[in-house]
Amino acid sequence: MLLAATRSVFGLPLEAAAYLWCTVFTAGTSAVLVLVTLRFSPGCGYWASLVALSLPAFNQFRGDIIREHGSWFFCVLALHLALQWLARGGWWRAAAIQAAIAVGALFRLEAAILVPALAASLLGELNTRQGWKRLLQLNALPLAGAVAASLALLSGGEISQPRIANFVALIDPQALLVSLDAMARPFADTILEYHAKEDARQILLFGLVLTLLVKFCALNGPLCLPLLYRANWIAVGEYWRRLRPLAWTWILYLCVLLVFFIRFRFINSRYTSFLNLLVVPLLTMALILFCRSHARWSRIVVLVLLLLMLSNVVSRGPGKTHYLEAAAWMAENTRADDPVYYEDARIAYYAGRGYPMTDVTAQQVMSADQAPEFRYYVFTHQPNDDTLQPWLAKQRKQLVRRFTNRKGETVLVIGE
């Protein structure tokens, strides 16, 4: 909707509009993170800016068109508004918080985790009547929405939005246990001894949590190092005391990632990076404490972070040149109405053929026994010859072109 409105008003091409908004959201997220950090540690604006601009987790996606940029911005904005509301209160501020969460959820539904996280940050006040009033003030809009949705469901309605229905199904406890058992069973059968098989679920669960924590630390880069010094652990206590909404959001979002990991059996840095955004104030405070206690190292630390900041904007990787080469070949050698299977629809986009959506994986295509549905197949993975050659013979196809980048990643074009 945002891209369509931008194109309608300003006449920008969709891709240019997408890069524009991703840049605006990225800059906005960095700016709001600095404001939040200033509330945590006044006078640290330059340090906070250095951390926000050098954090690998967040900045590695600067050049990508992803909806996380919008979600991150509105989530961080909601947390900033929540800190203001905790200090001053007010119905309008509470409504602004929920509005920011709602807009963030339009980008990614996981933004809704802020609602229980902000409620949890008020748990210490619930021993007073005023605390309950503040809880009601903060959650008035979500409660009204929940009541309206419940009435609609009770009157025979259904959830017509697939994203919401899928998200609700994702957090179903029974389905979650089934998925966990499905992962634990082969793990127990192939690796564990007989007497340890009954502990397979716990071993797997703790292994997944550890994997998430290791990925979280890795995406902080060298900014994790100041927290290795025990004297800097005071920053963790201050973070919990003064920025409790961020701390609760970190805890609950870690649980969301764990659910995702169990249900879909993979995780990547794009999803985990929000954890790193939430600790920018903590990393900044730990960095300041380290540089105060190790003054001779401060210049080296700043230099390392500046180099890290530079690496975030200067691409040193091989790039997806094989995607562009394959797309150029497809545009030149095939017709627009040719049925083509694209394992990665970006190649179709670069070839000027739109962005075809399909739920069929390359493995499913190659395991199908029926007659070929497509004239060309564009694979972005390299099947082994034992699988590829029999399939080519059965489909009466041949390898037409192979495109490879400097890293050795391959795109295969298979046709007649």
C-alpha positions in Angstrom: 0.0 0.0 0.0 2.9 2.3 0.9 4.7 1.7 -2.4 1.4 2.1 -4.4 0.7 5.4 -2.7 4.2 6.7 -3.3 4.0 5.7 -7.0 0.6 7.3 -7.3 1.6 10.6 -5.7 5.2 11.1 -6.8 5.3 8.9 -9.9 8.4 6.9 -8.7 9.0 3.4 -10.0 8.2 0.8 -7.5 11.8 -0.3 -7.0 13.0 3.3 -6.5 10.2 3.9 -4.1 11.1 0.8 -2.1 14.7 1.8 -1.8 13.6 5.3 -0.7 11.4 4.0 2.1 13.9 1.5 3.3 16.5 4.2 3.5 14.0 6.5 5.4 13.1 3.7 7.8 16.7 2.7 8.4 17.7 6.3 9.2 14.6 6.7 11.4 15.4 3.6 13.3 19.0 4.7 13.9 17.8 8.2 15.1 15.2 6.8 17.5 17.7 4.3 18.9 20.0 7.2 19.7 17.1 9.0 21.4 16.3 5.9 23.5 19.9 5.6 24.4 20.1 9.2 25.5 17.3 8.5 28.0 19.3 5.6 29.3 22.7 7.4 29.5 22.5 11.2 28.9 25.3 12.8 27.0 26.3 9.7 25.1 24.9 10.8 21.7 28.1 10.3 19.8 28.8 6.9 21.3 25.2 5.9 20.6 25.4 7.0 17.0 28.7 5.1 16.6 27.0 1.9 17.9 23.8 2.3 15.9 25.7 2.8 12.7 28.3 0.0 13.2 26.1 -2.8 14.6 26.4 -5.6 12.0 23.0 -7.1 12.8 21.1 -4.1 11.6 23.3 -2.5 9.1 24.0 -5.5 7.0 20.6 -5.1 5.4 21.0 -1.4 4.4 20.9 -2.3 0.7 18.0 -4.8 0.9 14.3 -4.2 0.2 12.8 -6.0 3.1 9.7 -5.3 5.2 11.7 -5.6 8.4 12.9 -2.0 7.9 9.4 -0.7 8.4 8.7 -3.1 11.3 11.9 -2.2 13.1 11.3 1.5 12.8 7.7 1.5 14.2 8.6 -1.0 16.9 11.5 1.1 18.1 9.3 4.2 17.8 6.6 2.5 19.9 9.2 1.6 22.6 10.4 5.3 22.6 6.9 6.5 23.1 6.3 3.9 25.8 9.3 5.2 27.8 7.8 8.7 27.5 4.4 7.3 28.6 5.9 5.6 31.6 7.3 8.9 32.7 4.3 11.1 32.0 1.3 8.9 31.3 -1.7 10.1 29.2 -4.4 8.6 27.0 -3.1 10.2 23.9 0.4 8.9 24.4 -0.9 5.4 25.1 -3.0 5.6 21.8 0.1 6.7 19.9 2.0 3.7 21.2 -0.6 1.3 20.0 -0.9 3.1 16.7 2.9 2.6 16.1 2.6 -1.1 17.1 -0.4 -1.5 14.7 1.6 0.1 11.8 4.6 -2.1 12.6 2.4 -5.2 12.5 1.4 -4.3 8.9 5.0 -4.9 8.0 5.6 -7.9 10.2 3.0 -9.4 12.6 5.7 -10.1 15.2 5.4 -6.4 16.1 2.3 -7.4 18.1 4.7 -8.9 20.7 5.2 -5.4 22.0 1.6 -5.4 23.5 2.3 -8.1 26.1 5.9 -6.9 26.5 4.7 -3.4 27.5 2.1 -4.9 29.8 4.7 -7.1 31.5 6.8 -4.0 32.2 4.0 -2.7 34.5 3.9 -5.9 36.6 5.7 -4.2 39.4 3.0 -1.5 39.7 0.0 -3.9 39.9 0.0 -4.0 43.7 -1.7 -0.6 43.6 -4.9 0.7 42.1 -3.1 3.3 40.1 -1.0 0.6 38.5 -4.1 -1.2 37.2 -5.4 2.1 35.8 -2.2 2.6 34.0 -2.4 -0.9 32.6 -5.9 -0.3 31.4 -4.9 3.0 29.8 -2.0 1.4 28.0 -4.1 -1.5 26.7 -7.4 0.1 26.0 -7.2 -0.1 22.2 -5.9 -3.7 22.1 -8.6 -4.8 24.5 -11.3 -3.1 22.4 -9.9 -4.8 19.3 -9.8 -8.2 21.1 -13.4 -7.8 22.2 -14.6 -6.8 18.7 -12.8 -9.8 17.2 -14.2 -12.2 19.8 -17.7 -11.0 19.1 -17.2 -11.4 15.4 -16.0 -15.0 15.9 -18.8 -15.9 18.3 -21.3 -14.6 15.8 -20.1 -17.1 13.2 -17.4 -15.1 11.5 -14.0 -16.3 10.5 -10.5 -14.9 10.4 -10.4 -13.7 6.7 -6.9 -12.4 6.8 -4.5 -15.3 5.9 -1.5 -13.7 7.6 -3.3 -13.5 11.0 -4.8 -17.0 10.6 -1.3 -18.4 9.9 0.2 -16.5 12.8 -2.5 -17.9 15.2 -1.9 -21.4 13.9 1.8 -20.9 14.4 1.5 -20.3 18.1 -0.9 -23.2 18.8 0.6 -25.0 21.7 -0.5 -28.5 20.6 0.9 -28.0 17.1 4.1 -26.6 18.6 4.6 -29.8 20.7 3.9 -31.9 17.6 6.6 -30.0 15.7 9.0 -30.3 18.6 8.4 -34.1 18.8 8.8 -34.4 15.1 12.3 -32.9 15.4 13.2 -34.8 18.6 12.2 -38.2 17.3 14.8 -38.7 14.5 17.4 -36.9 16.7 16.9 -39.4 19.5 16.8 -42.4 17.1 20.0 -41.5 15.2 22.2 -39.9 17.9 21.2 -40.6 21.5 21.7 -43.8 23.4 18.7 -45.7 24.6 18.8 -44.3 28.2 19.0 -40.7 26.9 16.2 -40.8 24.3 13.5 -39.7 26.8 15.5 -36.4 27.2 15.6 -35.7 23.5 13.0 -33.0 23.6 14.9 -31.1 26.4 18.3 -31.5 24.7 16.9 -30.2 21.4 15.1 -27.3 23.1 18.1 -26.1 24.9 20.2 -26.6 21.8 17.9 -24.3 19.8 18.0 -21.6 22.5 21.8 -21.8 22.6 21.9 -21.5 18.8 19.8 -18.3 19.0 22.0 -16.8 21.7 25.2 -17.6 19.8 23.7 -16.0 16.7 22.7 -13.0 18.7 26.2 -12.5 20.1 27.8 -13.0 16.6 25.5 -10.3 15.1 26.7 -7.9 17.8 30.3 -8.3 16.4 33.0 -6.7 18.6 30.4 -4.7 20.5 29.9 -7.8 22.6 33.5 -7.7 23.9 33.0 -5.0 26.6 30.4 -7.2 28.3 33.1 -9.8 28.9 34.5 -7.6 31.7 32.7 -8.1 34.9 32.9 -4.5 35.9 30.7 -3.6 32.9 27.9 -5.9 34.0 26.4 -3.0 36.0 25.1 -1.8 32.6 22.8 -4.9 32.5 21.2 -4.1 35.8 20.7 -0.5 34.7 19.2 -1.6 31.4 16.7 -3.8 33.2 15.8 -1.0 35.7 15.5 2.0 33.3 14.6 0.4 30.0 12.3 -2.4 31.1 10.0 -2.3 28.1 13.0 -3.1 25.8 14.2 -5.9 28.1 10.7 -7.5 28.2 10.5 -7.2 24.4 13.9 -8.9 24.1 12.7 -11.8 26.3 9.4 -12.3 24.5 10.8 -11.9 21.0 13.4 -14.6 21.8 10.4 -16.9 22.6 8.9 -15.9 19.3 12.1 -16.9 17.5 12.2 -20.2 19.3 8.6 -21.0 18.2 9.6 -20.1 14.6 12.7 -22.2 14.9 10.7 -25.2 16.0 7.9 -24.8 13.5 10.0 -24.1 10.4 13.3 -25.6 11.4 15.5 -22.7 10.3 16.4 -19.3 11.5 18.4 -16.5 9.9 20.0 -13.2 10.9 17.2 -11.2 9.3 14.8 -12.5 11.9 17.2 -12.4 14.9 18.5 -8.8 14.2 15.6 -7.2 16.2 17.1 -8.7 19.3 20.3 -6.8 18.6 18.4 -3.5 18.0 16.8 -3.8 21.4 20.2 -3.8 23.2 21.8 -0.8 21.5 21.5 1.2 24.7 23.1 -1.6 26.7 25.9 -2.0 24.2 26.5 1.7 24.2 26.7 1.9 28.0 29.0 -1.1 28.2 31.3 0.5 25.5 31.5 3.7 27.5 32.3 1.9 30.7 35.0 -0.1 28.9 36.6 3.0 27.3 36.6 4.8 30.7 38.4 2.0 32.5 40.7 1.3 29.5 41.4 4.8 28.2 44.4 3.7 26.1 42.2 1.4 24.1 39.5 3.9 23.4 41.1 5.2 20.2 41.6 1.6 18.9 38.0 0.8 19.7 36.7 3.8 17.9 38.9 3.0 14.9 37.6 -0.6 14.8 34.0 0.6 14.9 34.6 3.2 12.2 36.0 0.4 10.0 33.0 -1.8 10.8 30.7 1.1 9.9 32.6 1.5 6.6 32.3 -2.3 5.9 28.5 -2.0 6.3 28.3 0.4 3.3 31.1 -1.0 1.1 30.3 -4.4 -0.4 33.2 -6.8 -0.4 31.3 -9.9 -1.3 31.0 -11.6 -4.7 27.4 -10.3 -5.2 24.7 -12.0 -7.2 26.2 -11.4 -10.6 25.1 -14.8 -11.8 21.5 -13.8 -11.1 21.8 -10.8 -13.4 23.6 -12.8 -16.1 20.9 -15.5 -16.0 18.2 -12.9 -16.1 19.8 -11.2 -19.1 20.0 -14.5 -20.9 16.4 -15.4 -20.2 15.2 -12.0 -21.4 17.1 -12.4 -24.6 16.5 -16.0 -25.4 13.0 -16.8 -24.2 9.5 -15.4 -24.9 7.4 -13.7 -22.2 4.7 -16.3 -22.6 7.0 -19.3 -22.2 6.2 -21.3 -19.1 9.2 -21.0 -16.9 9.9 -22.4 -13.4 12.0 -20.0 -11.3 13.4 -21.4 -8.1 14.2 -17.8 -7.1 11.6 -15.3 -8.5 14.2 -12.5 -8.4 15.7 -13.8 -11.6 12.3 -13.4 -13.3 12.0 -9.9 -11.9 15.5 -8.9 -13.3 14.5 -10.4 -16.6 11.4 -8.1 -16.8 9.0 -11.0 -16.3 7.3 -9.9 -13.1 7.6 -11.8 -9.8 5.9 -15.2 -10.2 4.8 -16.7 -6.9 4.8 -20.5 -6.4 4.7 -22.8 -3.4 6.5 -25.6 -5.3 10.1 -26.2 -4.3 12.8 -27.3 -6.7 13.0 -30.7 -4.9 9.3 -31.2 -5.5 9.7 -30.3 -9.2 12.5 -32.8 -9.6 10.7 -35.5 -7.8 7.4 -35.2 -9.8 6.6 -38.1 -12.1 4.1 -36.3 -14.4 4.9 -34.7 -17.7 6.8 -31.4 -17.6 4.7 -28.3 -16.9 7.4 -25.8 -17.9 9.5 -25.3 -21.0 12.4 -23.9 -18.9 13.6 -24.5 -15.4 15.9 -22.0 -13.6 17.5 -23.5 -10.5 19.6 -21.6 -8.0 21.0 -24.6 -6.4 23.3 -27.3 -7.8 21.7 -30.7 -7.8 24.0 -33.7 -7.7 24.5 -35.6 -10.9 22.8 -38.7 -9.6 19.6 -36.7 -9.3 20.0 -34.3 -12.2 20.9 -36.6 -15.0 18.0 -39.1 -14.6 15.6 -36.2 -14.2 16.8 -34.6 -17.4 16.4 -37.9 -19.3 12.9 -38.4 -18.0 11.8 -34.8 -18.8 13.7 -34.8 -22.1 15.5 -31.7 -21.1 19.1 -30.6 -21.2 21.4 -28.2 -19.4 21.2 -25.1 -21.6 23.4 -22.6 -19.6 25.3 -22.4 -16.4 26.1 -19.1 -14.6 28.5 -18.8 -11.7 29.7 -15.9 -9.5 33.1 -15.5 -7.9 32.0 -17.4 -4.8 31.1 -20.5 -6.9 27.3 -20.1 -6.5 25.5 -21.4 -9.5 22.3 -20.7 -11.6 21.3 -23.5 -13.9 19.0 -22.9 -16.9 17.4 -26.2 -18.1 15.4 -26.4 -21.3 14.9 -28.1 -24.6 
